[in-house]
Amino acid sequence: MDDRDRGRLFLPFAALVGFEDLVKKQTQTPDRRRERSDEENELLSRRVLSLRRGMQIRVTFYEDGFYRTCSGTVRRVEAVFRTLTLDSRVLSFDDLYAVETVDLPAELHYNGSNTDNREEP
């Protein structure tokens, strides 16, 4: 056996493909779903319904026990079915936590909190 083949004996070997990812996922503690006030729900609802096809947005949403954030292009907003299609991902309005666009000034973004970033006169 030459030295090159002999060195292959000591390379790491993953007999169970995906096992490390599964263990990592199992050790994560799920987030509790954050409750929004009626005012926050109204702001978020208005924000989502103002979205138009082709807008670039970033959304934070609840999925599988965790909050996730992704960016993409709005493909469809279905008010009747209460869904937002972002690229190929379909999100329920109920799972949305924050919506930000790159098409609007920062003061018009709803970021999941009811704090007002305007300066006092």
C-alpha positions in Angstrom: 0.0 0.0 0.0 1.5 3.3 -1.0 1.6 6.3 1.3 -1.3 8.1 -0.4 -3.7 5.2 0.0 -2.5 4.7 3.5 -3.4 8.3 4.4 -7.0 7.7 3.3 -7.5 5.3 6.1 -7.4 8.2 8.5 -9.8 10.5 6.8 -13.0 11.3 8.7 -15.9 9.1 7.8 -19.6 10.0 8.3 -21.4 6.7 8.3 -24.7 8.3 9.1 -25.2 11.1 6.6 -27.2 14.0 8.2 -26.8 12.6 11.7 -24.9 15.6 12.9 -27.5 18.0 11.6 -30.3 16.0 13.3 -28.4 16.1 16.6 -27.8 19.8 16.3 -31.5 20.4 15.5 -32.6 18.3 18.5 -30.4 20.2 20.9 -31.8 23.6 19.9 -34.5 25.0 22.3 -37.6 26.1 20.4 -38.8 29.7 20.7 -42.2 30.4 22.2 -44.5 32.2 19.8 -44.5 35.9 20.7 -47.9 37.5 21.3 -48.6 40.8 19.5 -51.0 43.4 20.8 -54.1 44.3 18.8 -52.3 47.5 17.7 -49.3 45.6 16.5 -51.5 43.1 14.6 -53.3 46.0 12.9 -50.0 47.6 11.9 -48.6 44.4 10.5 -51.9 43.6 8.7 -51.9 47.0 7.0 -48.2 46.6 6.1 -48.7 43.1 4.5 -51.8 44.3 2.6 -49.8 47.2 1.2 -47.2 44.9 -0.4 -47.2 44.7 -4.2 -45.9 42.1 -6.6 -42.2 42.6 -7.3 -41.3 44.4 -4.1 -38.1 43.3 -2.3 -38.8 42.5 1.3 -37.4 40.9 4.4 -39.8 39.0 6.7 -39.5 37.4 10.1 -41.8 34.5 10.6 -42.5 31.6 13.0 -41.8 28.1 11.6 -41.2 24.8 13.3 -40.8 26.3 16.7 -38.3 29.0 15.7 -38.3 32.5 14.3 -36.6 32.7 10.9 -35.8 35.7 8.7 -35.6 35.6 4.9 -35.5 38.1 2.1 -37.0 37.9 -1.4 -39.4 39.2 -3.9 -43.2 39.3 -3.3 -44.9 37.1 -5.8 -48.5 37.2 -4.4 -50.5 38.5 -1.5 -53.7 36.6 -0.9 -56.0 38.5 1.5 -58.8 35.9 1.3 -56.5 33.0 2.1 -54.3 35.1 4.3 -51.0 34.1 2.6 -47.9 35.8 1.3 -45.9 34.2 -1.4 -42.2 35.2 -1.2 -40.3 33.8 -4.1 -41.4 30.1 -3.8 -42.2 30.2 -0.1 -45.8 30.5 1.0 -46.2 32.1 4.5 -49.4 32.4 6.5 -50.2 35.9 7.8 -50.6 34.3 11.3 -46.9 33.2 11.2 -45.5 36.6 10.2 -43.8 38.7 12.9 -42.1 41.5 11.0 -42.1 42.8 7.5 -39.6 45.3 6.1 -39.2 46.5 2.5 -36.4 48.1 0.7 -38.9 50.1 -1.4 -40.1 52.4 1.5 -38.4 54.8 3.8 -37.4 53.4 7.1 -40.1 55.2 9.1 -42.7 53.2 7.2 -41.3 49.8 8.1 -43.0 47.7 10.7 -40.3 45.7 12.5 -42.3 43.7 15.1 -42.3 46.3 17.8 -44.6 49.2 18.6 -41.8 51.7 19.3 -42.0 54.9 17.3 -38.6 55.9 15.9 -39.6 59.5 15.1 -37.8 62.3 16.8 -39.7 64.4 19.4 -40.3 68.1 18.3 
